[in-house]
């Protein structure tokens, strides 16, 4: 039907940013969402991430029972099943060589998007409030334009290497964790946000307090999400 919007393909991890976007799309924008989770067996937190997604998805389905078609089944793809792509891998390596740190997951996420021929695949890369962006993200910010309430690459790039990100859309790129917290607090899905997962190296099913995502949570003023044991580990890491 003319005027209908396309389904949204969203990379969902059960984390803070991607879950906010999932809830925003479904509850506020009434958009149909195809959530995708790329499972990395080497990632120590994948069990907790899946548990979080199962719990959150179950609650969403209950709340949209009259409009359940908005949330499509979760697609789980094993990272190693994504076909190799020499061009994408070389682009990724060139970006890292030029700009420094860019998570390896971007390389296989870009290969996935190319494999499935997806454009505007939404990814939950957020801003921060307490430190400058890494050089690669600072350059990415220069290359992005606002389009349909999200951010995508512009047609003209300052650095052609960043065509690597052509298939992605960045809906929360200019939102910090704290800003998302403030936006979510006023919504009926805020309780679902508290079910999200973020720690990369869980201890007994709880956030460790020492990994990079845990440090981010502490720095962004969301320490209430870290248990006492994690806060102690965080403090010891900072001291020693």
trRosetta pair geometry for C-beta under 8 A, 3 or more apart (Angstrom, degrees):
i j d omega theta_ij theta_ji phi_ij phi_ji
1 4 4.8 89 69 -25 85 120
5 31 6.3 -55 92 -122 131 99
7 31 7.5 133 -140 168 43 88
7 32 4.4 -60 -114 97 85 106
7 33 6.9 162 -172 -96 85 16
7 34 5.4 60 149 -17 126 105
7 72 7.3 32 -159 -22 137 137
8 25 5.6 -102 45 -147 156 149
8 31 5.3 48 -9 141 121 131
8 32 6.9 160 18 86 75 53
8 33 5.0 -26 68 -109 100 69
8 34 6.9 -174 88 25 47 72
8 122 6.2 8 178 -7 104 134
9 34 5.0 -23 -105 70 64 109
9 36 6.5 15 -174 -8 87 122
9 118 5.5 -89 83 -154 165 134
9 120 7.3 118 46 99 98 73
9 121 5.1 -50 102 -118 115 70
9 122 6.6 161 90 14 56 82
10 18 6.6 140 165 -162 106 96
10 21 6.3 -179 -143 113 132 119
10 22 6.1 155 125 -85 160 81
10 25 7.2 -143 -56 4 146 159
10 33 5.5 -13 8 -162 127 106
10 34 6.9 153 21 74 73 52
10 35 5.3 -33 75 -105 99 63
10 36 6.9 166 82 21 45 78
10 121 7.8 163 -96 -172 20 61
10 122 4.6 -23 -112 65 69 116
11 18 6.3 -90 100 -120 65 137
11 35 8.0 94 -142 -159 9 63
11 36 5.6 -44 -105 74 53 94
11 37 7.6 113 -164 -96 61 38
11 38 7.1 -20 -144 -3 105 102
11 109 6.6 8 -106 -141 155 124
11 121 6.4 60 -33 159 101 99
11 122 6.5 -155 17 90 76 59
11 123 5.0 13 40 -103 130 68
11 124 6.9 -133 83 0 92 84
12 18 4.7 166 -124 149 53 128
12 19 7.1 87 -150 -74 97 58
12 22 5.9 48 -107 -65 123 132
12 35 4.0 -11 5 -159 138 110
12 36 6.6 132 21 54 81 38
12 37 5.7 -56 78 -71 78 84
12 53 6.5 111 133 -118 115 121
12 74 7.2 -93 69 -129 132 102
13 18 5.3 108 23 35 79 147
13 37 6.5 127 -101 -127 43 91
13 49 5.5 -58 174 -154 74 128
13 53 7.8 -125 148 -63 21 118
13 124 7.3 -119 17 39 107 132
13 197 7.7 -113 133 71 86 92
14 18 7.6 8 12 77 18 116
14 19 6.5 32 -160 -62 27 116
14 37 7.7 29 -20 -110 91 130
14 48 7.8 -171 105 125 146 65
14 49 4.4 160 43 -164 131 67
14 50 7.1 -128 -32 -61 150 16
14 51 7.8 86 -153 67 161 51
14 52 3.5 112 -178 88 128 116
14 53 4.1 -96 -77 -51 107 82
14 56 6.6 168 -131 12 79 135
14 196 5.9 162 156 -145 62 66
14 197 4.9 17 121 31 112 101
15 18 5.4 69 60 28 87 100
15 19 6.3 -164 83 -9 34 99
15 49 7.4 -23 -47 -127 80 101
15 52 8.0 78 -59 105 37 153
15 124 6.5 176 82 91 113 150
15 196 5.5 72 -163 -179 22 115
15 197 6.3 -71 -89 74 59 59
15 198 5.5 92 -136 -94 93 69
16 19 6.3 -71 -147 38 13 106
16 20 6.5 14 159 -20 58 109
16 124 7.8 163 82 162 60 140
16 126 7.8 -42 97 -17 107 153
16 177 6.0 18 133 -131 154 98
16 180 6.5 114 157 101 102 149
16 193 6.9 51 -137 -164 69 91
16 196 5.0 135 -75 119 51 156
16 198 6.0 12 -21 -78 104 118
17 20 5.8 -55 -151 32 29 111
17 21 6.6 24 154 -15 64 106
17 124 3.3 145 109 177 110 116
17 125 7.3 146 133 -25 164 7
17 126 4.7 -146 -98 -42 138 118
17 172 5.0 -170 -161 81 106 157
17 175 7.6 148 -127 85 99 111
17 177 7.6 -83 -64 -97 90 73
17 180 6.6 -120 -104 -81 63 165
18 21 5.6 -52 -149 38 36 112
18 22 6.3 43 150 -24 66 103
18 122 8.0 137 -128 122 85 100
18 123 7.8 -46 -90 -162 105 37
18 124 3.7 -112 -60 -28 74 145
19 22 5.4 -47 -145 33 35 116
19 23 6.3 31 157 -14 66 105
19 52 8.0 -79 -74 148 140 116
19 56 6.1 -83 -135 -157 121 163
19 192 6.8 -156 169 133 120 99
19 193 6.2 153 111 -113 123 61
19 195 8.0 -168 -159 75 160 82
19 196 4.8 -139 15 -93 155 120
20 23 6.0 -60 -150 41 29 106
20 24 6.1 32 153 -22 66 109
20 124 7.7 121 46 -133 92 124
20 172 6.8 88 82 -92 122 146
20 180 4.9 -72 -90 -163 169 121
20 183 7.4 76 -163 85 128 119
20 184 5.9 -93 -119 -73 105 120
20 193 6.4 38 -79 -108 81 112
21 24 5.5 -52 -142 36 31 114
21 25 6.2 32 159 -20 65 106
21 122 6.3 -167 156 150 150 137
21 124 5.9 -147 1 -93 133 101
21 171 5.4 109 -124 82 126 134
21 172 5.9 -110 -64 -35 112 118
22 25 6.1 -59 -152 35 25 109
22 26 6.4 7 159 -5 63 113
22 33 6.1 124 -139 167 74 167
22 35 6.4 19 -113 -88 124 122
22 56 7.9 79 92 141 145 131
22 60 7.7 -67 140 -90 113 157
23 26 6.1 -64 -140 45 29 101
23 27 5.4 -5 178 11 71 119
23 28 7.7 59 134 -3 67 97
23 60 7.4 -135 -100 -102 77 118
23 184 7.6 64 82 -123 145 101
23 187 7.2 122 141 127 126 147
23 189 4.2 179 -160 123 138 162
23 192 6.1 151 -84 81 138 138
23 193 7.4 -77 3 -62 156 88
24 27 7.0 -59 -115 51 15 88
24 28 5.1 -34 -161 35 56 124
24 29 6.4 38 145 -4 70 108
25 28 7.4 -2 -43 53 7 82
25 29 5.2 -49 -142 53 40 119
25 31 4.4 -69 -175 57 91 115
25 33 5.1 101 109 -68 139 123
26 29 7.6 26 -4 54 12 76
26 30 7.3 43 -169 -105 32 28
26 31 6.9 -89 -78 57 39 67
26 33 6.0 -68 -64 0 94 129
26 60 6.4 33 109 -163 164 124
26 64 6.4 -84 170 -59 116 155
26 70 5.0 117 -137 137 89 130
26 71 6.0 11 -110 -64 138 97
27 63 7.7 -11 -96 122 108 131
27 64 7.7 -126 -87 -70 70 115
27 187 6.9 107 108 -176 144 123
27 188 6.9 -156 -165 59 146 101
27 189 5.5 -158 -14 -31 162 132
28 187 7.4 -62 -60 -124 115 133
30 67 7.5 -54 -141 165 93 153
30 70 6.6 -97 -159 -111 53 133
31 70 7.0 97 89 -155 32 98
32 69 6.7 -35 -113 135 109 81
32 70 5.5 -130 -102 -141 55 48
32 71 8.0 -150 -150 -56 57 23
32 72 6.8 61 176 -33 91 102
33 70 6.6 33 14 157 85 72
33 71 5.9 -9 59 -113 100 57
33 72 6.5 -147 93 18 51 88
34 72 4.7 -11 -103 54 63 141
34 75 6.9 17 172 -3 91 120
35 53 7.8 174 142 -154 146 122
35 57 7.9 -132 46 -95 156 117
35 71 7.5 0 -7 -159 114 84
35 72 7.0 178 16 69 70 83
35 74 5.1 -34 88 -113 110 73
35 75 7.0 175 96 24 55 75
36 74 7.7 153 -98 -165 23 63
36 75 4.7 -22 -111 69 73 106
36 77 6.6 4 -171 2 100 114
36 112 7.8 160 148 154 143 140
36 121 7.9 -38 40 -156 139 110
37 49 7.4 158 -154 136 130 118
37 50 7.4 125 148 -95 162 77
37 53 6.6 -49 -68 -76 148 171
37 74 6.1 13 0 179 112 109
37 75 7.1 171 26 86 66 53
37 76 5.1 -19 70 -108 101 70
37 77 7.3 169 86 25 49 70
38 77 5.2 -29 -110 73 65 97
38 78 7.9 73 -164 -173 62 6
38 79 5.5 78 168 -82 98 77
38 82 7.5 3 -140 -43 120 133
38 105 7.6 144 86 -159 134 102
38 108 6.8 159 171 118 150 112
38 109 6.5 -142 2 -92 160 77
38 112 6.2 -104 -90 -62 133 161
39 43 7.9 -140 -172 39 53 119
39 46 5.7 81 -151 -155 84 137
39 50 7.8 22 -105 -67 113 116
39 76 5.6 30 -26 -174 120 98
39 77 6.8 176 16 80 80 39
39 78 5.4 -39 68 -106 102 52
39 79 6.4 -125 85 -21 47 82
40 43 4.1 77 85 -14 106 113
40 46 6.4 -163 63 -72 63 128
40 79 4.6 40 -95 -27 67 146
40 105 7.3 -87 -48 -104 145 101
41 46 7.0 -69 -112 15 30 161
41 78 7.3 12 -34 -150 102 97
41 79 7.3 -132 2 30 74 110
41 80 7.6 -25 10 -9 114 116
43 46 4.8 101 84 -45 101 97
43 49 7.9 4 120 1 129 139
43 200 7.0 -88 -162 -151 88 84
44 200 6.5 81 53 159 99 62
44 201 5.4 43 74 -112 145 55
44 202 6.8 -164 129 26 103 77
45 48 5.0 -57 -168 46 76 111
45 49 5.6 80 132 -29 90 101
45 197 6.7 170 174 149 118 125
45 199 6.0 174 -105 97 135 65
45 200 5.2 -106 -17 -138 131 32
45 201 7.1 -76 -52 -51 100 23
45 202 5.7 114 -107 -15 84 104
46 49 5.4 -54 -145 37 36 115
46 50 6.3 35 157 -19 68 104
47 50 6.0 -56 -150 37 29 108
47 51 6.4 32 151 -20 64 106
48 51 5.5 -51 -146 36 34 114
48 52 6.3 37 154 -21 65 104
48 197 4.8 160 135 -144 101 152
48 199 7.2 -5 89 63 159 93
48 202 5.4 118 -33 -37 151 155
48 205 6.7 156 -95 -144 112 63
49 52 5.7 -54 -151 34 30 112
49 53 6.5 27 153 -16 64 106
49 197 5.2 -139 -93 74 54 138
50 53 5.7 -54 -146 38 33 110
50 54 6.3 36 154 -22 66 104
50 76 7.9 27 -112 -107 112 135
51 54 5.8 -54 -148 34 30 111
51 55 6.4 26 156 -16 64 108
51 197 7.5 87 67 -48 89 143
52 55 5.9 -60 -150 39 29 109
52 56 6.1 22 157 -14 67 112
52 195 5.8 154 -150 145 83 82
52 196 5.8 74 -175 -141 138 31
52 197 4.1 -142 -34 -15 152 108
53 56 5.8 -56 -138 42 30 107
53 57 5.8 30 162 -20 66 111
53 74 6.3 96 156 -115 129 159
54 57 6.0 -56 -141 39 23 109
54 58 6.3 27 157 -23 60 108
55 58 5.9 -57 -152 32 26 113
55 59 6.7 20 154 -14 62 107
55 195 5.3 -135 108 -179 125 137
56 59 5.9 -59 -154 37 32 108
56 60 6.3 32 152 -20 67 106
56 192 5.3 92 -137 -166 92 102
56 195 5.3 171 -72 95 90 129
56 196 7.2 41 -68 -79 142 64
57 60 5.6 -54 -146 35 33 112
57 61 6.3 36 156 -22 66 104
57 71 7.0 166 -147 164 86 142
57 74 6.4 -74 -90 -39 157 123
58 61 5.9 -54 -150 33 28 111
58 62 6.7 31 152 -20 62 104
59 62 5.7 -52 -153 32 34 114
59 63 6.5 23 155 -13 66 110
59 191 8.0 -127 179 100 157 103
59 192 5.7 -169 92 -99 141 106
59 195 7.6 140 8 12 146 162
60 63 5.9 -66 -151 41 32 106
60 64 6.2 -4 164 9 71 111
60 71 5.7 106 124 -60 127 163
60 189 7.9 27 -98 -125 86 120
60 192 7.0 64 -62 -121 86 153
61 64 6.6 -73 -137 52 25 86
61 65 7.0 65 156 -81 60 66
61 68 6.0 39 -149 -131 78 102
61 71 6.5 -114 -81 68 74 140
62 65 6.2 -13 -165 -51 30 103
63 188 7.8 163 -156 124 144 122
63 189 7.9 176 87 -91 171 91
64 67 4.8 -72 -179 69 94 85
64 68 5.7 141 111 -88 90 47
64 70 5.7 -76 165 40 153 124
64 71 6.7 121 65 -2 144 113
65 68 6.0 3 -143 -57 30 103
67 70 5.3 34 137 -18 97 114
68 71 6.8 -67 -172 44 56 90
69 72 7.9 19 -173 -74 53 67
77 81 6.2 -127 -177 67 81 120
77 82 6.8 70 151 -61 122 93
77 112 6.6 120 104 -131 155 128
78 81 4.4 86 70 -5 92 110
79 82 6.1 -46 -171 8 43 112
79 108 5.5 29 -157 157 97 158
82 108 5.5 121 68 -166 153 95
82 111 5.0 104 153 109 123 114
82 112 5.0 -67 -121 -78 133 78
82 115 5.9 -143 -153 -18 80 157
83 111 6.8 -152 75 171 59 112
83 115 5.5 143 33 -106 100 120
84 89 7.1 -17 -167 -30 86 136
84 111 7.1 -55 -142 -143 24 144
85 88 4.1 37 102 22 117 114
85 89 6.3 155 84 -17 63 88
85 110 7.8 -122 68 113 138 89
85 111 4.7 178 17 -122 120 95
85 114 5.8 64 -97 81 168 148
85 115 7.6 -131 -48 -58 128 85
86 89 5.8 -61 -145 40 29 110
86 90 6.1 27 160 -18 67 109
87 90 6.0 -59 -149 37 27 109
87 91 6.5 27 153 -19 63 106
88 91 5.6 -54 -148 35 33 112
88 92 6.4 35 153 -20 65 104
88 107 6.8 133 138 -160 99 70
88 110 5.0 179 -164 116 127 116
88 111 5.3 170 88 -77 155 76
88 114 6.1 -138 -58 -6 142 152
88 164 7.0 114 -146 -138 71 86
89 92 5.7 -51 -149 34 32 113
89 93 6.4 31 153 -18 65 106
89 107 6.1 56 -112 -164 64 118
89 111 7.6 23 -54 -68 82 120
90 93 5.6 -52 -145 37 33 112
90 94 6.3 35 154 -21 64 105
91 94 5.7 -56 -149 35 31 112
91 95 6.5 32 153 -20 64 103
91 110 7.9 -111 78 135 122 161
91 161 6.2 159 -161 -158 85 72
91 163 7.4 -93 -147 75 145 82
91 164 4.3 174 139 -88 127 108
92 95 5.8 -56 -153 33 31 111
92 96 6.5 27 154 -15 66 107
92 102 7.2 -144 -161 94 82 129
92 106 6.6 162 -125 100 115 97
92 107 4.1 33 -115 -99 171 98
92 110 6.9 -178 -66 37 114 145
92 164 6.3 134 -72 -147 60 142
93 96 5.8 -56 -148 39 32 110
93 97 6.2 34 154 -21 66 108
94 97 5.6 -53 -145 36 31 113
94 98 6.2 21 159 -12 65 111
94 161 5.5 -138 110 -129 115 123
95 98 6.0 -66 -146 43 27 104
95 99 5.7 -28 176 28 68 114
95 102 5.8 -3 118 11 117 156
95 136 6.2 75 166 -130 104 120
95 161 5.2 156 -80 156 82 126
95 162 7.4 101 -106 -83 121 58
95 164 6.0 -72 -40 10 140 160
96 99 7.0 -74 -118 58 18 76
96 100 6.8 -22 -162 164 55 8
96 101 7.3 32 -136 -105 85 15
96 102 5.4 -121 -85 34 82 101
96 136 7.8 -12 -96 -80 46 144
98 159 7.9 172 128 -167 155 145
98 161 6.6 171 33 -1 151 175
99 102 6.9 53 86 -36 112 113
99 134 7.7 94 153 140 101 95
99 135 4.6 -159 -165 108 86 108
99 136 3.9 115 128 -78 136 81
99 139 6.2 -102 -113 15 141 140
100 134 6.5 -130 94 179 115 109
100 135 5.5 85 35 44 115 118
100 136 6.2 -139 67 -29 72 103
101 134 5.6 -84 71 -160 103 151
101 136 6.7 -135 80 9 53 128
102 106 5.6 -53 156 32 102 145
102 134 7.9 179 -75 110 63 141
102 136 4.8 -105 -69 134 105 172
103 106 5.6 112 77 -13 78 94
104 107 5.6 -40 -172 19 58 115
104 108 7.4 34 145 -1 77 98
105 108 6.2 -64 -155 47 43 96
105 109 5.7 45 150 -23 75 111
106 109 5.5 -56 -138 41 32 112
106 110 6.1 36 160 -22 66 105
106 164 7.8 58 149 145 115 120
107 110 6.1 -56 -152 34 25 108
107 111 6.6 23 150 -15 61 106
108 111 5.2 -46 -143 37 43 115
108 112 6.3 51 153 -25 66 99
109 112 5.5 -48 -150 31 34 115
109 113 6.6 34 152 -19 64 102
109 121 7.8 -174 170 114 97 138
109 123 6.9 74 166 -101 151 134
109 168 7.8 47 131 -84 117 119
110 113 5.8 -50 -147 35 34 110
110 114 6.4 32 154 -16 64 106
110 164 6.1 -36 -122 178 157 81
110 165 7.6 -86 -99 -95 116 40
110 167 6.7 131 -141 46 69 120
110 168 7.7 -62 -95 -40 78 110
111 114 5.8 -56 -148 40 32 110
111 115 6.1 39 152 -26 66 108
112 115 5.5 -54 -147 33 30 116
112 116 6.3 6 163 2 66 109
112 118 7.9 -9 125 29 76 126
112 121 8.0 156 101 -168 99 169
113 116 6.4 -68 -145 50 26 94
113 118 4.6 -98 -150 63 74 100
113 119 7.7 97 179 -81 112 32
113 121 4.7 -127 -109 4 116 151
113 167 3.9 144 142 123 139 143
113 168 6.9 -101 -72 -64 166 70
114 117 7.2 22 -172 -78 33 43
114 167 6.5 -142 -62 -32 64 160
118 121 4.5 68 126 -61 126 111
118 167 5.9 88 92 -178 71 116
119 166 7.7 -47 -128 137 91 79
119 167 5.4 -105 -111 -138 52 68
120 150 7.4 100 -153 85 104 152
120 152 6.4 -48 -101 -93 84 130
120 167 7.6 -91 -11 -180 27 49
120 168 7.5 50 -132 168 23 18
120 169 4.1 30 -155 -37 68 127
121 167 5.7 21 14 142 109 90
121 168 5.5 -55 67 -109 83 54
121 169 6.6 164 63 16 29 84
122 150 7.0 -98 -110 -135 103 147
122 168 7.5 103 -113 -166 18 70
122 169 4.8 -39 -92 74 65 101
122 170 7.7 154 -147 -84 64 20
122 171 5.5 1 -146 -7 116 115
123 168 5.2 -26 6 -154 122 118
123 169 7.2 147 15 67 73 49
123 170 6.3 -30 65 -98 86 66
124 171 7.8 -34 -100 56 57 90
124 172 5.7 13 -146 40 67 130
125 137 7.5 -158 167 -123 127 116
125 170 5.6 -45 56 -135 103 107
125 172 7.2 166 71 75 39 85
125 173 5.8 18 93 -101 89 77
126 172 4.9 -34 -96 126 83 108
126 173 6.8 -160 -124 -120 28 23
126 175 5.6 -65 -144 82 98 74
126 176 6.4 112 156 -126 112 25
126 177 6.4 101 119 -57 155 65
126 180 7.0 -57 -129 -30 144 132
127 133 7.4 -63 -138 -79 75 108
127 172 7.9 -135 2 144 76 71
127 173 6.3 70 -46 156 88 45
127 174 5.3 26 -28 -145 136 26
127 175 6.0 147 27 60 100 21
127 176 5.0 -66 90 -70 88 65
127 179 7.8 22 64 23 109 134
128 131 5.9 -7 108 49 133 77
128 133 7.4 150 33 -84 99 66
128 176 5.5 91 -132 -124 24 98
128 177 7.4 12 -114 1 68 91
128 216 7.2 -100 -112 -148 125 100
128 219 7.6 15 -167 110 122 120
128 220 6.6 -104 -144 -89 86 106
129 176 4.4 26 -38 -121 97 164
129 177 8.0 -107 1 39 105 75
129 178 5.8 -25 -6 27 147 127
129 179 7.7 145 -59 -26 121 96
129 220 6.4 106 32 -129 104 77
129 221 8.0 -23 63 3 136 113
130 219 4.9 -139 59 165 153 106
130 220 6.7 -139 -2 -86 120 53
131 219 7.4 -13 -12 166 110 147
132 138 7.0 6 165 -75 98 126
133 137 4.0 -120 179 94 116 109
133 138 4.3 156 86 -62 115 76
133 141 6.5 129 40 -20 172 133
134 137 4.9 79 57 15 80 103
134 138 6.9 -145 92 -11 35 90
135 138 5.5 -55 -141 36 31 114
135 139 6.4 27 161 -16 66 104
136 139 6.0 -55 -151 37 29 108
136 140 6.3 34 149 -22 63 107
137 140 5.2 -46 -142 35 38 117
137 141 6.4 49 153 -28 64 97
138 141 5.7 -46 -155 26 31 116
138 142 7.2 32 147 -18 59 101
139 142 5.6 -52 -158 31 40 113
139 143 6.6 32 148 -17 68 108
139 158 7.4 -128 -163 75 92 122
139 159 6.3 -6 178 24 129 138
139 162 6.7 -149 131 -72 106 134
140 143 5.6 -64 -152 38 36 110
140 144 6.4 37 154 -31 70 108
140 162 6.3 170 -104 -138 66 127
140 165 6.5 80 -133 -21 110 167
141 144 6.0 -55 -147 24 31 113
141 173 7.2 169 -103 159 81 125
142 158 6.0 -19 124 13 125 140
143 153 5.6 -19 145 -132 104 81
143 154 6.3 -144 178 24 57 92
143 157 5.4 16 -135 -132 112 87
143 158 6.4 -121 -84 24 86 91
143 159 7.2 -79 -74 44 128 83
143 162 4.7 -115 -93 125 174 157
143 165 7.5 113 101 58 137 132
144 151 4.3 30 175 171 128 113
144 152 6.7 146 -146 75 80 15
144 153 6.4 -65 -101 -92 55 38
144 154 7.0 143 -159 -23 12 85
144 170 6.4 -56 -125 46 146 131
144 173 6.7 -54 148 95 176 169
145 151 6.8 165 78 -150 27 72
145 152 6.5 -30 60 66 77 66
145 153 7.5 36 16 153 86 17
145 154 4.4 90 -21 -77 119 93
146 149 7.8 14 -175 -99 95 14
146 150 7.5 156 -153 83 59 28
146 151 5.8 -43 -97 -95 50 73
147 150 6.2 -33 73 69 69 76
147 151 7.0 110 25 -123 78 24
147 152 5.0 -38 37 24 131 110
147 169 8.0 -104 72 -131 105 106
149 171 7.2 23 126 -136 78 97
150 169 4.7 24 144 175 144 112
150 170 6.6 142 176 66 91 41
150 171 4.2 -54 -119 -91 97 75
151 169 6.9 140 69 -168 45 64
151 170 4.4 -39 71 69 102 95
151 171 7.1 174 18 -85 75 27
151 173 5.0 -63 44 26 144 137
151 174 7.3 112 -35 -15 144 101
152 168 7.5 175 -126 97 73 55
152 169 5.3 -35 -81 -110 92 75
152 170 7.3 164 -77 18 40 80
153 157 6.8 -14 -173 -83 112 109
153 162 6.6 167 -120 132 125 102
153 163 7.1 119 176 -113 167 46
153 165 5.7 140 -55 93 121 96
153 166 5.5 -65 33 -108 147 55
153 168 8.0 81 -21 61 99 78
154 157 6.8 159 73 -74 86 60
157 160 5.5 128 85 -90 129 44
157 162 5.4 -173 -155 62 135 107
157 163 6.4 -118 -16 -55 163 80
158 162 7.8 36 57 18 73 135
159 162 5.2 85 85 -9 90 104
160 163 5.7 -8 -178 -13 64 113
161 164 6.3 -7 159 -13 63 112
162 165 5.6 -27 -180 21 74 109
163 166 5.0 6 -172 -44 63 116
165 168 5.0 -61 -172 37 77 117
170 173 3.8 43 144 -48 120 120
172 175 4.5 -67 -166 44 80 117
172 180 6.8 20 -153 -81 129 122
175 179 4.7 -135 -159 88 77 125
175 180 5.2 89 150 -57 123 87
175 183 7.5 -37 -148 -1 135 142
176 179 4.6 100 49 4 76 101
176 180 7.1 -138 94 -3 42 84
176 220 6.3 -176 167 -141 105 115
177 180 5.7 -55 -151 37 32 111
177 181 6.4 41 147 -26 64 103
177 216 7.0 124 -24 149 148 100
177 217 7.1 -131 162 -111 167 55
177 220 4.1 45 59 159 125 158
177 222 5.9 -82 135 -18 127 140
178 181 5.3 -47 -151 29 35 119
178 182 6.6 34 152 -17 65 101
178 220 5.3 -157 -39 174 91 91
178 221 5.4 40 -92 55 121 118
178 222 7.0 -153 -83 -47 71 99
179 182 5.7 -52 -152 35 34 110
179 183 6.4 32 151 -16 66 106
180 183 5.6 -55 -146 40 34 111
180 184 6.0 30 157 -19 68 110
180 193 8.0 176 142 -142 102 140
181 184 6.0 -60 -143 39 25 107
181 185 6.4 35 157 -34 62 103
181 193 7.8 158 -114 146 59 150
181 222 6.5 -167 -70 -93 145 115
182 185 5.9 -44 -147 19 29 116
182 186 7.7 18 160 -10 55 101
183 186 6.8 -72 -172 33 32 102
183 187 7.3 16 144 -14 65 118
184 187 5.6 -72 -156 36 44 112
184 189 7.0 -82 -155 88 91 83
184 190 4.9 127 148 -108 88 76
184 193 4.8 45 175 -39 154 160
185 190 5.5 65 -114 -112 33 140
186 190 7.7 123 30 -58 21 124
187 190 5.7 142 70 -44 72 82
189 192 4.6 -36 -177 28 83 122
189 193 6.8 94 130 -28 81 89
190 193 5.5 -48 -160 23 42 117
190 194 7.2 40 148 -18 66 99
191 194 5.8 -51 -160 29 41 112
191 195 7.4 42 144 -21 63 101
192 195 5.6 -53 -161 27 44 114
192 196 7.8 66 143 -42 63 86
193 196 5.8 -26 -169 -10 46 117
194 225 7.8 -152 -139 -108 72 97
198 207 6.8 12 69 -106 88 123
198 213 4.5 -163 159 157 91 128
198 214 7.1 142 111 -72 105 54
198 216 7.8 -122 170 69 133 112
198 217 6.0 119 102 -57 155 128
198 225 7.3 45 26 140 133 140
199 202 5.0 110 101 -75 126 73
199 206 7.7 54 19 140 162 37
199 207 3.8 179 -54 -125 137 73
199 208 5.5 141 -164 9 129 80
199 211 5.9 116 -159 43 71 130
199 213 5.9 -164 -102 83 31 118
199 214 5.4 35 -109 -61 88 102
199 230 7.8 -102 -96 -121 140 140
200 208 7.9 -58 63 21 60 125
200 211 4.3 -163 47 175 100 158
200 212 6.9 26 7 41 136 82
200 213 5.6 129 -21 15 93 117
200 214 7.9 -113 20 -16 79 92
201 208 4.7 -11 90 -15 88 154
201 210 6.9 -47 69 70 128 97
201 211 4.6 150 18 -57 102 128
202 205 5.9 19 162 -121 131 14
202 206 6.2 139 -161 59 91 26
202 207 6.5 -57 -113 -93 74 28
202 208 6.1 -150 -117 -41 21 89
203 206 5.8 -38 72 64 73 82
203 207 7.8 -3 29 109 84 19
203 208 4.9 105 -14 -102 103 77
203 229 6.9 -121 89 125 134 131
203 230 7.5 172 37 -81 119 84
203 233 7.9 138 -4 -34 153 159
206 227 5.0 -19 180 9 135 141
206 229 6.6 78 101 61 141 123
206 230 6.5 -134 136 -42 103 115
207 214 5.3 146 175 -104 111 111
207 217 7.5 -36 -168 43 158 158
207 225 7.0 61 -3 134 159 83
207 226 5.4 -97 90 -121 134 69
207 227 6.5 153 51 11 87 87
207 230 4.8 21 101 -98 87 159
208 211 5.5 78 59 -9 124 96
208 214 5.9 -114 67 -39 73 158
208 230 5.8 121 127 -120 17 96
208 233 6.1 -75 162 92 70 158
209 214 5.0 -162 -121 167 16 145
209 218 7.7 69 -150 -52 71 130
209 226 5.4 95 -96 -163 88 125
209 227 7.8 -98 -53 59 113 68
209 229 7.0 -157 -12 112 137 59
209 230 2.8 162 -50 -178 108 71
209 231 5.8 -131 -126 -49 138 22
209 232 7.1 72 109 52 170 50
209 233 4.0 125 81 66 123 105
209 234 4.0 -104 171 -39 101 92
209 237 7.7 175 125 2 88 127
210 214 6.2 35 33 66 25 143
210 215 7.6 9 -177 -49 22 94
210 230 7.7 -132 -17 -154 67 75
210 233 4.9 -74 -48 141 103 117
210 234 6.3 -153 -76 -84 53 56
210 237 5.1 146 -126 -55 91 148
211 214 4.9 94 55 10 72 105
211 215 7.1 -133 100 -6 37 90
212 215 5.6 -55 -148 35 33 113
212 216 6.4 38 153 -23 65 102
213 216 5.4 -49 -149 32 36 117
213 217 6.5 40 152 -21 65 101
214 217 5.6 -50 -152 32 35 113
214 218 6.6 34 150 -17 65 104
214 226 6.3 91 -158 -104 96 120
214 230 6.3 -129 -154 -176 135 122
214 234 6.6 -137 138 -85 115 113
215 218 5.6 -55 -151 37 34 111
215 219 6.1 29 154 -16 68 109
215 234 7.1 159 -94 -134 67 106
216 219 5.8 -59 -143 41 29 108
216 220 5.9 19 161 -14 67 115
217 220 6.1 -62 -139 42 24 105
217 222 4.8 -84 -168 80 76 106
217 223 6.9 128 133 -87 87 40
217 225 5.4 -95 -174 69 136 123
217 226 6.2 144 107 -47 129 105
218 222 7.5 -94 -73 62 20 64
218 223 5.2 51 -123 -90 65 90
218 226 6.4 4 -73 -17 90 151
218 231 7.9 140 -105 -115 120 74
218 234 5.8 148 -71 -160 159 153
222 225 5.1 8 147 6 98 117
223 226 5.4 -53 -162 31 60 111
223 231 6.7 65 -171 -101 109 113
226 230 4.2 -124 -174 95 95 128
226 231 5.3 122 118 -60 118 80
226 234 6.9 14 173 -23 157 142
227 230 5.0 96 56 9 70 103
227 231 7.2 -132 102 -7 37 89
228 231 5.5 -55 -148 35 34 112
228 232 6.5 37 154 -22 67 102
229 232 5.8 -52 -153 31 31 112
229 233 6.7 29 151 -15 64 104
230 233 5.7 -53 -149 37 36 110
230 234 6.2 41 151 -23 66 105
231 234 5.4 -50 -147 34 33 117
231 235 6.4 36 153 -20 65 103
232 235 5.8 -53 -150 35 31 111
232 236 6.4 28 153 -17 64 106
233 236 5.7 -55 -146 38 32 110
233 237 6.3 36 154 -23 65 105
234 237 5.8 -56 -152 33 29 112
234 238 6.6 24 153 -16 63 107
235 238 5.8 -59 -152 37 31 109
235 239 6.3 25 154 -16 66 111
236 239 5.7 -59 -144 40 32 109
236 240 5.8 -20 174 24 70 110
237 240 7.0 -77 -128 57 19 74
